[in-house]
Amino acid sequence: YNRSIIMIQRKQTLYLLIAILLLVFCLCNKIVSISTAAIGQDAVLYNIALVDMNGVYSFKYIPLFIILAVAIIVMLVTIFSYKKRKLQIKLCYTSIILLFAWILTASLYYADLSETGELHGFSVTAVFPVIAIILNVMASSAIKADEMLVRAADRIR
């Protein structure tokens, strides 16, 4: 058997892959719809921009995109660092911090948008970073269990 294929089939890898898929889906889809009574237009907030019905883009919200993209990259690096379990644990915590930063940034943007209009039509994709945090915690605990197993095996030898 090829050792890298076996390592990719570990449960923490599956948790991280599911988290990556959720975040990529969140990255590409709308987060919330906004209805502004002042100008009578609707707009949609994506991770990269706010798009109104006239097709005008506001890239003020690009930090959401950047934070999610970096979190995805960190999770990919985590998967392929399977020989360095301590580094994997640190990378899991880093992606958790990034996802909390996304939630905080999104909350600030939601508060800003709710002043200018009525938020409605929250998309289910807005919850995906929270699910990704849970999956990262599960992955880090599985990595810790692997590390403890390896240490126990080293003590027996």
Disulfide bonds with the S-S distance in Angstrom:
none
